[in-house]
Amino acid sequence: MRRTTPYALFLALMLAGAGTLQAQEAAKPPLPSHDMAGKENCVMCHTVGGDMGAMPASHEGFKSENCMLCHAESSPLQTGQAPPAIPHDMAGKENCAMCHASGVMGATKTPENHGDIKNESCGYCHKPAS
């Protein structure tokens, strides 16, 4: 039987922790690699299938005003603050805008900074409460 030294155990734990940290960092959307002054119209250069910092296919139809919701340093996805969870079940409630666009039935109104994000995109950030 092989015996593990405390140093080997420490090294293994450190490497495992580094891998976890790298995975967490990789999960964050990338920050802009350039100054944003005068470059607020992201989709002028960044498009799905384009060759200037191409956007993933999942971003098809996204508008420039929505980019910084994820790609700004202050974004909850960058700072580790989770966006609000969905406090209700989703059965029959896939059309988020039906209630949240206008605040119907006491629903939290969709913030102005969300622009015209489509229903199918809400789940990218907002997850059902467990």
ABEGO torsion letter per residue (X at the ends): XBBBBAAAAAAAAAAAAAAAAAAAAAABBBBBABBABGAABAAAABBBGBABGBBBAAABGBBAAAAAAAABAABAAAAGBBBBBBABBABGAABAAAAAAAGBGGBBBBBAAAEBBBAAAAAAABBBBX
